[in-house]
Amino acid sequence: MAIVQKTLKDAGFDGIFSEVLHDEKLGLKNPYQLRLFHLSVVDNEFSFDALKKFLLKNIGQYIYSRERIKKFMSDDEITLIGLKAVELLRDRCNTRCTESVQQI
């Protein structure tokens, strides 16, 4: 069985999220487990700027497939991946919002 390599850029993750400890088991044959995380909150606050920076660094990895990311690399456009991902999300959201308004 091939193991999928993670694409997340770890820098900052531990400062933004805290793992939720639990005893739940998935009952799978392999040794994998369910890991849950929540925003790290101190004195009823969290760092929005750190969260935003972390998400912008990683959004392209969430939005695009590994094949599409390889294409960004081969086209020498890897530095645009975050911007393109945000534009794609914005366009899709605007389309859905417009469709929802038209249905009313």
The first five atom37 places (N, CA, C, CB, O) and aatype in JSON, in Angstrom:
{
  "aatype": [12, 0, 9, 19, 5, 11, 16, 10, 11, 3, 0, 7, 13, 3, 7, 9, 13, 15, 6, 19, 10, 8, 3, 6, 11, 10, 7, 10, 11, 2, 14, 18, 5, 10, 1, 10, 13, 8, 10, 15, 19, 19, 3, 2, 6, 13, 15, 13, 3, 0, 10, 11, 11, 13, 10, 10, 11, 2, 9, 7, 5, 18, 9, 18, 15, 1, 6, 1, 9, 11, 11, 13, 12, 15, 3, 3, 6, 9, 16, 10, 9, 7, 10, 11, 0, 19, 6, 10, 10, 1, 3, 1, 4, 2, 16, 1, 4, 16, 6, 15, 19, 5, 5, 9],
  "atom_mask": [
    [1, 1, 1, 1, 1],
    [1, 1, 1, 1, 1],
    [1, 1, 1, 1, 1],
    [1, 1, 1, 1, 1],
    [1, 1, 1, 1, 1],
    [1, 1, 1, 1, 1],
    [1, 1, 1, 1, 1],
    [1, 1, 1, 1, 1],
    [1, 1, 1, 1, 1],
    [1, 1, 1, 1, 1],
    [1, 1, 1, 1, 1],
    [1, 1, 1, 0, 1],
    [1, 1, 1, 1, 1],
    [1, 1, 1, 1, 1],
    [1, 1, 1, 0, 1],
    [1, 1, 1, 1, 1],
    [1, 1, 1, 1, 1],
    [1, 1, 1, 1, 1],
    [1, 1, 1, 1, 1],
    [1, 1, 1, 1, 1],
    [1, 1, 1, 1, 1],
    [1, 1, 1, 1, 1],
    [1, 1, 1, 1, 1],
    [1, 1, 1, 1, 1],
    [1, 1, 1, 1, 1],
    [1, 1, 1, 1, 1],
    [1, 1, 1, 0, 1],
    [1, 1, 1, 1, 1],
    [1, 1, 1, 1, 1],
    [1, 1, 1, 1, 1],
    [1, 1, 1, 1, 1],
    [1, 1, 1, 1, 1],
    [1, 1, 1, 1, 1],
    [1, 1, 1, 1, 1],
    [1, 1, 1, 1, 1],
    [1, 1, 1, 1, 1],
    [1, 1, 1, 1, 1],
    [1, 1, 1, 1, 1],
    [1, 1, 1, 1, 1],
    [1, 1, 1, 1, 1],
    [1, 1, 1, 1, 1],
    [1, 1, 1, 1, 1],
    [1, 1, 1, 1, 1],
    [1, 1, 1, 1, 1],
    [1, 1, 1, 1, 1],
    [1, 1, 1, 1, 1],
    [1, 1, 1, 1, 1],
    [1, 1, 1, 1, 1],
    [1, 1, 1, 1, 1],
    [1, 1, 1, 1, 1],
    [1, 1, 1, 1, 1],
    [1, 1, 1, 1, 1],
    [1, 1, 1, 1, 1],
    [1, 1, 1, 1, 1],
    [1, 1, 1, 1, 1],
    [1, 1, 1, 1, 1],
    [1, 1, 1, 1, 1],
    [1, 1, 1, 1, 1],
    [1, 1, 1, 1, 1],
    [1, 1, 1, 0, 1],
    [1, 1, 1, 1, 1],
    [1, 1, 1, 1, 1],
    [1, 1, 1, 1, 1],
    [1, 1, 1, 1, 1],
    [1, 1, 1, 1, 1],
    [1, 1, 1, 1, 1],
    [1, 1, 1, 1, 1],
    [1, 1, 1, 1, 1],
    [1, 1, 1, 1, 1],
    [1, 1, 1, 1, 1],
    [1, 1, 1, 1, 1],
    [1, 1, 1, 1, 1],
    [1, 1, 1, 1, 1],
    [1, 1, 1, 1, 1],
    [1, 1, 1, 1, 1],
    [1, 1, 1, 1, 1],
    [1, 1, 1, 1, 1],
    [1, 1, 1, 1, 1],
    [1, 1, 1, 1, 1],
    [1, 1, 1, 1, 1],
    [1, 1, 1, 1, 1],
    [1, 1, 1, 0, 1],
    [1, 1, 1, 1, 1],
    [1, 1, 1, 1, 1],
    [1, 1, 1, 1, 1],
    [1, 1, 1, 1, 1],
    [1, 1, 1, 1, 1],
    [1, 1, 1, 1, 1],
    [1, 1, 1, 1, 1],
    [1, 1, 1, 1, 1],
    [1, 1, 1, 1, 1],
    [1, 1, 1, 1, 1],
    [1, 1, 1, 1, 1],
    [1, 1, 1, 1, 1],
    [1, 1, 1, 1, 1],
    [1, 1, 1, 1, 1],
    [1, 1, 1, 1, 1],
    [1, 1, 1, 1, 1],
    [1, 1, 1, 1, 1],
    [1, 1, 1, 1, 1],
    [1, 1, 1, 1, 1],
    [1, 1, 1, 1, 1],
    [1, 1, 1, 1, 1],
    [1, 1, 1, 1, 1]
  ],
  "atom_positions": [
    [[0.85, -1.19, 0.0], [0.0, 0.0, 0.0], [0.88, 1.24, 0.0], [-0.96, 0.01, 1.22], [1.78, 1.37, 0.83]],
    [[0.63, 2.14, -0.93], [1.39, 3.39, -1.01], [0.88, 4.38, 0.03], [1.29, 4.0, -2.44], [-0.33, 4.52, 0.24]],
    [[1.8, 5.05, 0.65], [1.44, 6.06, 1.65], [1.49, 7.41, 0.96], [2.39, 6.01, 2.9], [2.49, 7.75, 0.32]],
    [[0.42, 8.19, 1.1], [0.35, 9.52, 0.51], [1.22, 10.45, 1.35], [-1.12, 10.03, 0.43], [1.07, 10.52, 2.58]],
    [[2.09, 11.16, 0.7], [2.96, 12.1, 1.39], [2.19, 13.4, 1.67], [4.25, 12.4, 0.55], [1.42, 13.86, 0.83]],
    [[2.4, 13.96, 2.84], [1.69, 15.21, 3.15], [2.3, 16.37, 2.37], [1.75, 15.51, 4.66], [3.49, 16.39, 2.08]],
    [[1.45, 17.31, 2.05], [1.9, 18.48, 1.3], [1.85, 19.75, 2.14], [1.05, 18.66, 0.04], [2.25, 20.82, 1.69]],
    [[1.35, 19.64, 3.36], [1.22, 20.78, 4.25], [2.59, 21.34, 4.63], [0.44, 20.39, 5.5], [3.51, 20.58, 4.96]],
    [[2.71, 22.64, 4.6], [3.92, 23.3, 5.08], [3.74, 23.5, 6.59], [4.19, 24.68, 4.33], [2.9, 24.3, 7.01]],
    [[4.53, 22.79, 7.39], [4.34, 22.74, 8.84], [4.59, 24.05, 9.56], [5.22, 21.72, 9.4], [4.05, 24.27, 10.65]],
    [[5.39, 24.92, 9.0], [5.8, 26.14, 9.7], [4.59, 26.89, 10.26], [6.6, 27.05, 8.77], [3.75, 27.37, 9.5]],
    [[4.53, 26.98, 11.57], [3.46, 27.73, 12.22], [2.3, 26.91, 12.71], [0.0, 0.0, 0.0], [1.51, 27.4, 13.52]],
    [[2.15, 25.67, 12.24], [0.97, 24.86, 12.6], [0.82, 24.71, 14.12], [1.07, 23.48, 11.95], [-0.26, 24.94, 14.66]],
    [[1.92, 24.33, 14.79], [1.84, 24.09, 16.24], [1.54, 25.35, 17.04], [3.13, 23.5, 16.73], [1.03, 25.26, 18.16]],
    [[1.85, 26.51, 16.49], [1.54, 27.75, 17.19], [0.11, 28.22, 16.98], [0.0, 0.0, 0.0], [-0.37, 29.1, 17.7]],
    [[-0.58, 27.64, 16.0], [-1.93, 28.05, 15.65], [-2.98, 27.05, 16.12], [-2.05, 28.26, 14.16], [-4.07, 27.43, 16.53]],
    [[-2.62, 25.77, 16.04], [-3.57, 24.71, 16.38], [-3.05, 23.86, 17.54], [-3.83, 23.82, 15.16], [-1.84, 23.71, 17.72]],
    [[-3.98, 23.32, 18.32], [-3.66, 22.37, 19.38], [-4.41, 21.08, 19.1], [-4.03, 22.95, 20.79], [-5.56, 21.1, 18.65]],
    [[-3.74, 19.97, 19.37], [-4.38, 18.68, 19.12], [-5.38, 18.36, 20.23], [-3.32, 17.56, 19.01], [-5.14, 18.63, 21.4]],
    [[-6.51, 17.79, 19.84], [-7.54, 17.34, 20.77], [-7.2, 15.91, 21.15], [-8.99, 17.46, 20.16], [-7.15, 15.03, 20.29]],
    [[-6.96, 15.67, 22.43], [-6.64, 14.32, 22.88], [-7.93, 13.53, 23.03], [-5.85, 14.35, 24.23], [-8.91, 14.02, 23.58]],
    [[-7.93, 12.3, 22.53], [-9.12, 11.45, 22.6], [-8.71, 9.99, 22.56], [-10.11, 11.78, 21.45], [-7.57, 9.67, 22.21]],
    [[-9.64, 9.09, 22.9], [-9.37, 7.66, 22.9], [-10.14, 6.93, 21.81], [-9.72, 7.08, 24.23], [-10.18, 5.7, 21.8]],
    [[-10.75, 7.66, 20.9], [-11.53, 7.04, 19.83], [-10.62, 6.24, 18.89], [-12.32, 8.1, 19.04], [-9.5, 6.64, 18.61]],
    [[-11.14, 5.11, 18.42], [-10.42, 4.28, 17.46], [-11.26, 4.14, 16.21], [-10.09, 2.88, 18.06], [-12.49, 4.09, 16.28]],
    [[-10.6, 4.09, 15.06], [-11.31, 3.96, 13.79], [-11.63, 2.5, 13.45], [-10.48, 4.57, 12.68], [-12.48, 2.24, 12.6]],
    [[-10.96, 1.57, 14.11], [-11.21, 0.16, 13.84], [-10.67, -0.29, 12.49], [0.0, 0.0, 0.0], [-11.2, -1.23, 11.9]],
    [[-9.63, 0.36, 12.01], [-9.04, 0.0, 10.73], [-7.97, -1.08, 10.92], [-8.44, 1.24, 10.04], [-7.44, -1.25, 12.02]],
    [[-7.68, -1.79, 9.86], [-6.64, -2.82, 9.92], [-5.25, -2.21, 9.98], [-6.74, -3.74, 8.72], [-4.33, -2.79, 10.56]],
    [[-5.09, -1.03, 9.39], [-3.78, -0.39, 9.42], [-3.65, 0.46, 10.69], [-3.57, 0.5, 8.15], [-4.64, 0.69, 11.38]],
    [[-2.45, 0.91, 11.0], [-2.23, 1.61, 12.27], [-2.63, 3.09, 12.3], [-0.8, 1.51, 12.63], [-2.3, 3.79, 13.25]],
    [[-3.32, 3.57, 11.28], [-3.65, 4.99, 11.23], [-4.73, 5.34, 12.23], [-4.09, 5.38, 9.83], [-5.53, 4.5, 12.64]],
    [[-4.74, 6.59, 12.59], [-5.69, 7.05, 13.6], [-6.3, 8.39, 13.22], [-4.99, 7.16, 14.96], [-5.82, 9.06, 12.3]],
    [[-7.33, 8.75, 13.91], [-8.0, 10.03, 13.72], [-7.33, 11.07, 14.61], [-9.53, 9.92, 14.04], [-7.19, 10.87, 15.82]],
    [[-6.91, 12.17, 13.99], [-6.32, 13.26, 14.76], [-7.17, 14.5, 14.54], [-4.83, 13.51, 14.35], [-7.47, 14.86, 13.4]],
    [[-7.54, 15.15, 15.62], [-8.37, 16.35, 15.58], [-7.58, 17.52, 16.16], [-9.7, 16.14, 16.37], [-6.76, 17.36, 17.06]],
    [[-7.85, 18.71, 15.6], [-7.15, 19.91, 16.07], [-8.16, 21.05, 16.21], [-6.0, 20.31, 15.08], [-9.19, 21.07, 15.54]],
    [[-7.85, 21.99, 17.09], [-8.65, 23.2, 17.23], [-7.71, 24.39, 17.3], [-9.57, 23.14, 18.49], [-6.51, 24.23, 17.55]],
    [[-8.25, 25.57, 17.08], [-7.43, 26.78, 17.19], [-6.88, 26.91, 18.6], [-8.27, 28.05, 16.82], [-7.58, 26.66, 19.58]],
    [[-5.63, 27.29, 18.7], [-5.05, 27.55, 20.02], [-5.59, 28.88, 20.52], [-3.47, 27.57, 19.96], [-5.38, 29.92, 19.91]],
    [[-6.28, 28.83, 21.61], [-6.91, 30.02, 22.19], [-6.26, 30.3, 23.54], [-8.47, 29.85, 22.33], [-6.21, 29.42, 24.41]],
    [[-5.78, 31.52, 23.71], [-5.18, 31.94, 24.98], [-5.89, 33.21, 25.41], [-3.62, 32.16, 24.84], [-5.96, 34.17, 24.65]],
    [[-6.41, 33.21, 26.63], [-7.16, 34.35, 27.15], [-8.3, 34.74, 26.21], [-6.23, 35.55, 27.36], [-8.52, 35.93, 25.95]],
    [[-9.02, 33.74, 25.7], [-10.16, 33.92, 24.8], [-9.79, 34.6, 23.48], [-11.23, 34.73, 25.48], [-10.64, 35.22, 22.85]],
    [[-8.53, 34.49, 23.06], [-8.09, 35.08, 21.8], [-7.21, 34.11, 21.04], [-7.33, 36.4, 22.05], [-6.58, 33.23, 21.64]],
    [[-7.17, 34.26, 19.72], [-6.22, 33.54, 18.89], [-5.63, 34.52, 17.9], [-6.9, 32.33, 18.16], [-6.17, 35.61, 17.68]],
    [[-4.52, 34.14, 17.3], [-3.83, 35.03, 16.38], [-4.41, 34.89, 14.98], [-2.31, 34.74, 16.38], [-4.09, 33.95, 14.25]],
    [[-5.26, 35.85, 14.61], [-5.84, 35.84, 13.27], [-4.75, 36.01, 12.22], [-6.91, 36.95, 13.13], [-4.79, 35.36, 11.17]],
    [[-3.78, 36.88, 12.48], [-2.7, 37.12, 11.51], [-1.89, 35.86, 11.26], [-1.77, 38.25, 12.01], [-1.55, 35.55, 10.12]],
    [[-1.57, 35.11, 12.32], [-0.8, 33.87, 12.16], [-1.63, 32.83, 11.4], [-0.37, 33.3, 13.54], [-1.09, 32.11, 10.56]],
    [[-2.92, 32.75, 11.69], [-3.8, 31.82, 10.98], [-3.88, 32.17, 9.5], [-5.21, 31.82, 11.6], [-3.77, 31.3, 8.64]],
    [[-4.06, 33.45, 9.21], [-4.15, 33.89, 7.82], [-2.86, 33.59, 7.07], [-4.45, 35.4, 7.76], [-2.9, 33.09, 5.94]],
    [[-1.73, 33.87, 7.68], [-0.43, 33.61, 7.05], [-0.26, 32.12, 6.77], [0.72, 34.12, 7.93], [0.19, 31.73, 5.7]],
    [[-0.62, 31.28, 7.75], [-0.51, 29.83, 7.59], [-1.41, 29.34, 6.46], [-0.88, 29.12, 8.9], [-0.99, 28.53, 5.63]],
    [[-2.65, 29.82, 6.42], [-3.58, 29.39, 5.37], [-3.12, 29.84, 3.99], [-4.97, 29.94, 5.65], [-3.23, 29.08, 3.03]],
    [[-2.62, 31.05, 3.88], [-2.14, 31.53, 2.58], [-0.94, 30.71, 2.09], [-1.76, 33.01, 2.67], [-0.8, 30.49, 0.89]],
    [[-0.09, 30.27, 3.02], [1.06, 29.45, 2.63], [0.62, 28.08, 2.12], [2.01, 29.28, 3.82], [1.3, 27.48, 1.29]],
    [[-0.51, 27.58, 2.6], [-0.92, 26.2, 2.33], [-2.14, 26.03, 1.44], [-1.18, 25.53, 3.61], [-2.44, 24.91, 1.03]],
    [[-2.84, 27.1, 1.11], [-4.11, 26.98, 0.42], [-3.99, 26.29, -0.94], [-4.73, 28.33, 0.23], [-4.88, 25.54, -1.34]],
    [[-2.91, 26.54, -1.65], [-2.71, 25.9, -2.94], [-2.6, 24.39, -2.82], [0.0, 0.0, 0.0], [-3.02, 23.65, -3.72]],
    [[-2.03, 23.92, -1.71], [-1.9, 22.48, -1.48], [-3.26, 21.84, -1.23], [-0.96, 22.22, -0.29], [-3.46, 20.66, -1.55]],
    [[-4.19, 22.59, -0.66], [-5.54, 22.07, -0.4], [-6.41, 22.12, -1.65], [-6.21, 22.88, 0.72], [-7.19, 21.2, -1.9]],
    [[-6.27, 23.16, -2.42], [-7.15, 23.4, -3.57], [-6.78, 22.53, -4.77], [-7.11, 24.86, -3.96], [-7.66, 21.97, -5.43]],
    [[-5.5, 22.42, -5.04], [-5.07, 21.77, -6.27], [-4.56, 20.35, -6.03], [-3.99, 22.59, -6.93], [-4.01, 20.04, -4.97]],
    [[-4.75, 19.5, -7.02], [-4.26, 18.13, -6.96], [-2.74, 18.13, -7.09], [-4.91, 17.26, -8.08], [-2.14, 19.12, -7.51]],
    [[-2.13, 17.02, -6.73], [-0.68, 16.91, -6.87], [-0.26, 17.07, -8.34], [-0.19, 15.55, -6.32], [0.78, 17.65, -8.63]],
    [[-1.08, 16.55, -9.25], [-0.77, 16.69, -10.67], [-0.8, 18.16, -11.1], [-1.77, 15.88, -11.51], [0.07, 18.6, -11.86]],
    [[-1.78, 18.9, -10.63], [-1.87, 20.32, -10.99], [-0.7, 21.1, -10.4], [-3.22, 20.93, -10.51], [-0.17, 22.02, -11.02]],
    [[-0.3, 20.72, -9.19], [0.85, 21.38, -8.56], [2.11, 21.1, -9.37], [1.02, 20.89, -7.1], [2.94, 22.0, -9.55]],
    [[2.26, 19.87, -9.86], [3.41, 19.55, -10.73], [3.4, 20.42, -11.98], [3.39, 18.04, -11.12], [4.45, 20.85, -12.46]],
    [[2.2, 20.68, -12.52], [2.1, 21.54, -13.71], [2.53, 22.97, -13.38], [0.65, 21.52, -14.26], [3.23, 23.61, -14.16]],
    [[2.11, 23.48, -12.21], [2.58, 24.81, -11.78], [4.1, 24.83, -11.77], [2.01, 25.17, -10.37], [4.72, 25.8, -12.21]],
    [[4.7, 23.75, -11.25], [6.17, 23.67, -11.17], [6.8, 23.63, -12.56], [6.6, 22.44, -10.35], [7.76, 24.35, -12.84]],
    [[6.27, 22.78, -13.43], [6.87, 22.64, -14.76], [6.69, 23.9, -15.6], [6.27, 21.45, -15.49], [7.51, 24.19, -16.47]],
    [[5.61, 24.65, -15.34], [5.38, 25.91, -16.05], [6.09, 27.09, -15.39], [3.88, 26.19, -16.13], [5.94, 28.23, -15.81]],
    [[6.87, 26.79, -14.34], [7.6, 27.82, -13.58], [6.65, 28.86, -13.0], [8.65, 28.5, -14.48], [6.93, 30.06, -13.02]],
    [[5.51, 28.39, -12.49], [4.5, 29.28, -11.91], [4.17, 28.91, -10.47], [3.23, 29.26, -12.75], [3.12, 29.29, -9.95]],
    [[5.06, 28.16, -9.81], [4.77, 27.69, -8.46], [4.57, 28.85, -7.48], [5.9, 26.78, -7.97], [3.84, 28.7, -6.5]],
    [[5.2, 29.97, -7.72], [5.03, 31.12, -6.83], [3.63, 31.71, -6.91], [6.06, 32.2, -7.14], [3.23, 32.48, -6.04]],
    [[2.87, 31.36, -7.95], [1.51, 31.88, -8.13], [0.44, 30.98, -7.51], [1.23, 32.05, -9.6], [-0.74, 31.35, -7.51]],
    [[0.82, 29.83, -6.98], [-0.17, 28.84, -6.58], [-1.13, 29.37, -5.51], [0.53, 27.6, -6.06], [-2.33, 29.1, -5.59]],
    [[-0.64, 30.1, -4.53], [-1.52, 30.65, -3.49], [-2.49, 31.67, -4.05], [0.0, 0.0, 0.0], [-3.68, 31.64, -3.73]],
    [[-1.99, 32.56, -4.87], [-2.85, 33.58, -5.49], [-3.92, 32.94, -6.36], [-2.0, 34.56, -6.33], [-5.09, 33.31, -6.29]],
    [[-3.51, 31.98, -7.18], [-4.47, 31.3, -8.07], [-5.53, 30.55, -7.26], [-3.74, 30.31, -9.01], [-6.7, 30.53, -7.64]],
    [[-5.13, 29.94, -6.14], [-6.08, 29.21, -5.29], [-7.1, 30.17, -4.67], [-5.33, 28.45, -4.18], [-8.3, 29.88, -4.64]],
    [[-6.63, 31.31, -4.18], [-7.54, 32.31, -3.6], [-8.5, 32.84, -4.67], [-6.74, 33.48, -2.97], [-9.69, 32.99, -4.41]],
    [[-7.97, 33.12, -5.87], [-8.84, 33.59, -6.97], [-9.9, 32.55, -7.31], [-7.99, 33.92, -8.23], [-11.07, 32.89, -7.52]],
    [[-9.51, 31.28, -7.36], [-10.45, 30.21, -7.67], [-11.56, 30.12, -6.61], [-9.72, 28.86, -7.77], [-12.74, 30.0, -6.95]],
    [[-11.18, 30.19, -5.35], [-12.18, 30.16, -4.27], [-13.11, 31.36, -4.35], [-11.49, 30.13, -2.9], [-14.32, 31.22, -4.19]],
    [[-12.54, 32.54, -4.6], [-13.35, 33.76, -4.68], [-14.34, 33.67, -5.84], [-12.43, 35.01, -4.85], [-15.52, 34.0, -5.7]],
    [[-13.85, 33.2, -7.01], [-14.73, 33.06, -8.18], [-15.86, 32.07, -7.91], [-13.93, 32.62, -9.4], [-17.01, 32.33, -8.26]],
    [[-15.52, 30.95, -7.3], [-16.55, 29.94, -7.02], [-17.56, 30.44, -5.99], [-15.9, 28.64, -6.52], [-18.76, 30.19, -6.12]],
    [[-17.07, 31.15, -4.98], [-17.97, 31.71, -3.97], [-18.88, 32.75, -4.59], [-17.17, 32.32, -2.81], [-20.08, 32.74, -4.34]],
    [[-18.33, 33.63, -5.4], [-19.13, 34.67, -6.05], [-20.18, 34.05, -6.96], [-18.24, 35.62, -6.84], [-21.3, 34.55, -7.02]],
    [[-19.84, 32.98, -7.67], [-20.79, 32.31, -8.54], [-21.93, 31.72, -7.72], [-20.1, 31.2, -9.36], [-23.1, 31.87, -8.08]],
    [[-21.59, 31.06, -6.63], [-22.63, 30.47, -5.77], [-23.5, 31.54, -5.13], [-21.99, 29.6, -4.67], [-24.72, 31.38, -5.06]],
    [[-22.88, 32.62, -4.68], [-23.65, 33.7, -4.06], [-24.6, 34.32, -5.07], [-22.7, 34.78, -3.48], [-25.76, 34.6, -4.75]],
    [[-24.13, 34.52, -6.3], [-24.97, 35.09, -7.35], [-26.12, 34.15, -7.68], [-24.14, 35.38, -8.6], [-27.25, 34.6, -7.84]],
    [[-25.82, 32.85, -7.78], [-26.87, 31.86, -8.07], [-27.9, 31.82, -6.95], [-26.26, 30.47, -8.27], [-29.1, 31.7, -7.21]],
    [[-27.45, 31.92, -5.7], [-28.37, 31.9, -4.56], [-29.29, 33.11, -4.58], [-27.58, 31.86, -3.24], [-30.49, 32.98, -4.32]],
    [[-28.74, 34.27, -4.89], [-29.55, 35.5, -4.94], [-30.57, 35.39, -6.08], [-28.63, 36.76, -5.14], [-31.71, 35.81, -5.92]],
    [[-30.16, 34.84, -7.22], [-31.08, 34.72, -8.35], [-32.23, 33.76, -8.05], [-30.33, 34.26, -9.59], [-33.31, 33.89, -8.63]],
    [[-32.01, 32.8, -7.16], [-33.06, 31.84, -6.82], [-34.09, 32.44, -5.88], [-32.45, 30.61, -6.19], [-35.19, 31.91, -5.75]],
    [[-33.76, 33.52, -5.22], [-34.68, 34.12, -4.24], [-35.82, 34.84, -4.9], [-33.95, 35.08, -3.33], [-36.68, 35.4, -4.22]]
  ]
}
